[in-house]
């Protein structure tokens, strides 16, 4: 099941197989100990969904991320202040934001800052040590720099989004940084590839109630999209 879908949910497996959730969780723990999966809130992810570096993620699903980026760009009002969280999808977004829209864009990711500067977009680069997995600065210096910001829109990098777990991250410090930015932003937008839907990484960022807009792939599962919409999120499918 992990090989087919990339993730399993303990409660669903327990019901389907007619066993207790404790049995499923025990088996998942044993599989994780053998390196066959990664345990997360409510179930497990295949190893392929475990965290990779920013450079590795940039080379994955480029067309899907470009489509998400084009759709997300339409949700960014001219003249607004935007924060682009470190994310390969957000890097794609930085490359299509309008250069003549009077935007001011802040980011913690050097690759995103470089793409914005190339497009003559007013850019604020947060400082500090760059985490190679995250692809951006997430430590104390970045948090201090972020205290000066009140973004109109935070485009949040997503490691997983789930009805119960909300938006989640693989790194404890990254989750803390994302939560702080969300607390200072007027609206939160997420752009999600299909592998992130109904998946939960280990650390909580924000509940679904804090997300205003979600851009999803054109072929995203209808049931998963409906669950996000039922949580009050405005859903936009990429084309």
Secondary structure, 3 states (H helix, E strand, C coil): CHHHHCEEEHHHHHHHHCCCHHHHHHHHHHHHHCCCCEEECCEEECHHHCCCCHHHHHCCCHHHHHHHHHHHHCCCCCCCEEEECCCHHHHHHHCCCCCCCCCEEEECCHHHHHHHHHCCCEEEECCCCEECCCCEECCHHHHHHHCCCCCCEEEECCCEEECCCEEEECCHHHHHHHHHHHHCCCEEEEEECHHHECCCCCEEEECHHHCCEEEECCCCCHHHHHHHHHCCCEEEECC
